[in-house]
Amino acid sequence: MRAPDAEARRAAEERLAGLATPAGALGRLGDLAVWLASCQGTVPPRPVDNVRLAIFAGDHGVAAHGVSAYPPEITRAMVGTFEAGLAGVNALARAHGVHVRVVDVAVDDELGGPWRVRRGSGAIHLEDALSADETERALAVGEQVAREEIAAGADLLLSGDMGIGNTTPAAALVAAALGLPASEVVGRGTGVDDAGLARKLEVVDAALRRVGDRAEDPVACLTALGSADLAASTSYLLTAARAGVPVLLDGLMAVACALTADRIEPGVAAWCAAGHRSTEPAQTLALDKLGLVPLLDLGLRLGEGSGAVAAVPLVRSAAALLTDVALLADLLGH
């Protein structure tokens, strides 16, 4: 995979060092500006005007096994709420000029749609989430959605998620990628009580035992431990990186998918920045593996892409600083 432009990175670092600001005064905003310039291949960076979020929605078989504080029916209800523009992420997106698209990959209802791969995904502690063919179809969905968003002029891509129970397969994907037990990766998701957390630990441990050595292959992981929506999101992120379009990651689901995409094709992480740190331990572990430090740490666990959308102003601020702040040499006349 092509890496971000090294020459642009050097030029951006040189420009950052030459700004009429104390050395290091811009902190991580300066680092973010350098990353953006290297992804764009231009210094100073272009404005980040066209930011586009795709929310991949799907149900998960594990939701019927007590791993979530909410019933599976919430998935369909929330998809409708996104489409009506009334969810948390919609409010943030309007505030920050982010385009929102909802992609129903595997919601368990009769409505269907052009991107539907199946109704729900398998309960991963009992069976594979998907067949091999369904995985390929889900990967194709993510690739096509990314291509369409890039064709629409995206300067920055975000991925969101909606699916009751989805932190369970996402944690399993992280555990498989990092070779960790469930006890180190599983969190409370939507806020399950102690009994729910214990069930979630049992489900992820059982899923990892069931899959065994197949966990060493990232696509096999998506088939056995993931879901159709997580596979689509993985391909969306992979396609963005292949096309040289920077990505701002959200919470556990987006980061688990980025980790999986980087396993499929090493180098994806270089095209990613982390929007926020969620409350899920698996997200922090995956970010550490990817070498990413979150821009925000607000205790968010809403999902939907909301943490990434909340961080968009920081990306725009970083671009503006590297572009519009005077150079010290110009002020001094040399």
N, C-alpha and C positions, 0 to 999 in steps of 0.2 A: 504494500500500500504506500502511495505517495505521502510523504510527511509534509506538514506545514512548511512554508518557504523559509529556509534557514537564513538567506540573505536579507529578507524582509525582517526577520527577527532581529538580526544584528543591527540593521538600520533603525528599527524601532527602539532598541535598547540604547543606541547612540543618541537618538532624538530625545528619549526620556531623560537621559543623563544631562542633556543640554538645555532642558527647560528652565525657565526662570522660577524655579522652586528649589528649596533646600534638597540636598541629595537624600533620596529615599523618602521624601515627604509624602509622596502619593501612595506609598505602601503597596497593598495588593491591587489597588486600582491601576497602578502603573504596570504591574505584572499582567493584569487582565488586558490592558491596552496592547501590550507587546504580543500576547497570545492572539488577540483578534487581528492585529496587523499581519502576523505570520500566517494565519489562516487565509486572510484575504490576499496576501502577497503584495501589499501596497502600504506605503508609509507617507503621510499619516493614514490611518485607517479610514475607510468610508463610513458614513453614518449608518447606524443599524436601524433602518426605517421599516423594513418589511420582516417582521418576526411572526412566525407561523407555528402554531401548536396543533398537533394531532393527538386526540385522546382515543386510545385503543381500548375498546370495551369488550368484556366477555365474562361469562360465569365460570365457576370452578367447582368441580365435584366435591372438593373437601368442605365446601360451605355447608353441606348436609351433615357434617360430622362434628359440629360444635366448636369450630375453630374461629368463628367470628361472632361479634356482639350483635350483628344485624342479619336479618333473613335474606336469602338470595333474591327475593323479589325487588329489593332495593336497587339492584343493578339496572333493571329496565326502567324503573322510576327515575333514576338519576340520568340515564341517557336522555329521556324526555326532558328533564330539567336543563341539561346542557343545550339541547336543541332549542329550548325556549329562551335560552340566555339568562337563566335565573340561578345558576349554581355559583358557588364561591369563586371558581376559576373564571367564570364569565365576568363577574364583577371586577376582578383584578385585570382581566384582559382588556375590558373597556377602559379602565383607568390608565393602562399603559400601552394602548394601541397594538394589541396582539390579536392576530386572526386565529379563531378557534374552529377546528373541524373535528367532528365525532365520527369514529369508524367502528361500526358494530361488527366485530370479528366472530364472536361466539356467545352472544347473549342467549339465554335459554328461554326463548319465547317463539311464537308462531309467526312473527312479523317478517323476520328475515331481512334481506337487503343485498346489495351487489357485492359486499365484502364478506358476507357470512361464510365461514368455513364449516362450522357445526354448531349445534345448540349445546353450549357448555363444554367443558373439558373434563376428562376423567379424574376420579379421585385418586391422587397420585400414590397414596399408600396402599391402594388395592389394585391399581391398573395403570397402564401408561396414560398420560394426559391426552395423547393424540396418536393416530397412526402415522407412519412415515409419510404417506401421501398427504395427510392433513397438515403435517409440519411443512412440507414443501409448498402447499397452497397458502398457508399462513405467511411464510417467508415471502412469497410472491406478492401478497397483499401489502406488506410493509414496504417492499421495494417500490411498488407502483404508487403508493401514497406519497412516499418521499420524492419520487420523480415528479409527481404532479405539483407538490409544494415547491420544489426547486424551480420548476418551469414557471410557477406563479411569481418568481422573483425573490424567493426567501433569502434574506441576509443571515438569518439565524433560525435554526429549527429547534423545537422543543417537543418532547413526547410526554403525554399524560396517560393516566390509566383510570379505568372504572371497572370494578368487578369484586363483589363481595367474596372474601376468602383469598384474595390475590396475594396477600403478603406471605401466605403459606408456601405456594410454589416458588415465589420469588426468593424466599429464604432458603428453600431447598436448592435452587440454582446456585446461590452464593455458596452454600455449604459444599456442594459438589465441586464447584470451581476451586475452592480454597482448601478442600480436604478437611473440613471442620465438622464436628458433631453438631447436632441440632441445639444442644445446650448453649453453644456459643453464638448462634445466629438468630434464634427465634425471639421475637418481641411480641408485644401485646396487640399490634395491628390497630384495629378500630377501637381497642380498649377492652379486650376480654378480661374477665376476672381470673383468679388463680386457677380455678378448675378448667377454664377455657385455655389458659396458657399451658397447662399440663397436657391437655388433649392435643394442642398444636405441636408440642414437643414430641409426643408419641407419634403423630402423623408424619412429621418430617423425618424422625428417626426410622420409622418403618419404611418410608419411601426410599430413603438412602440405602437401607439394607436390601430392599427389593431390587433396586437398580444395579447395585454392585459396580463392576468395572465399566459399565456403560457410561458412568459419570465422567470418564476421562475424555469422552468425545462431546464437544459443545452442542452439536446439532442433535445427537442422541439424548443429551440432557433436556433439550427443549421438548423432544418427543415424550420422554419418560416422566420428567419432573416439572415441566413448564405448563404451557397452555397455549391456545391459539392466539390470544391477544398478546401474550408475552413474546411469542415467536414473531408476530408481526412487528411489534415494537423493536425487537432486536434487529430485524432486517431493515427497518426504517432508519435506525441509527447507523447501521453498517453502510447503507446506501448513501446517506449524507456524507459520511467520512470518505467514501470512495469518490464522491463528487467534489470533495473539497469544500463542503459547506459546514461551518462551525455549528456545534450543538451545545445547548445549555440543558443540563440534566436536572431532573426533579428528584423525587424521593427514591424509596427502595426499589420500586418496580423499574423505573428508568435506569437506575444504576445497576441493578441485576442484569438488565438487558444489555447495557453498555459493556459490562464485564463479559457477558456471553459473546457479544459481537467482537470484542477484542480477543477472545479465545479463538473465534472462527478466523479472524484476520488480524493478527497483531499490528498495532499502529492506530487502531480506532481511538484509543484514549487521547492521543495527541490532538484530536479534533474536538475534544469535549472540555467543557468547564462545568463545575458543579454548582448548581443554583443554591442549594441549601442542604443543611444537615437535618435529616428526619430523626425521629425518636427510636427508629428501628436499629438494633445493633448490627444486623446484616448490612445495612447501607454504609455504616461507618467502616466496616471491615472491607467491603468492596471498594469504597473510595480510596482507602489506604493502598489497596492492591493496584488500583489504577493510577495512583500518584496524584490524586485530585484533592484540593482543599476547598470546602464549601464557602460560598460567598456570604451566605446568611445562616444564622443558627437561632431560630425563633421558636423551637419546640413544635414546629408544624407537623401534623400527621394527617392532613386532609386528603392528600393524593391529588388526582385530577390534573396534575401539572402545575398546581398552584404555587409551589415554592419556586419553581423555575420562572414562572411569570412574574412573581414578586421581585426576582433578582434582575429582570430585564433592564430596569433603570440604571443599575450599576454598570452593565455592559455599555449602555449608551453614554453614561458619564465617563467611563474610561476612554471611549473613542473620542469624546469631545475634549477631554483634557489633553490627550496626545496631539490633537489636531489644532486646538485653538489657543493654548497657552503659548506665550511668546518664548522665543529662545533667548537665553541669557546673553549669548554673543551678539545678537541683534540689539539688545538693550544697551550694551556696552560699546556698540559701534565697531565691533571687529568680529 
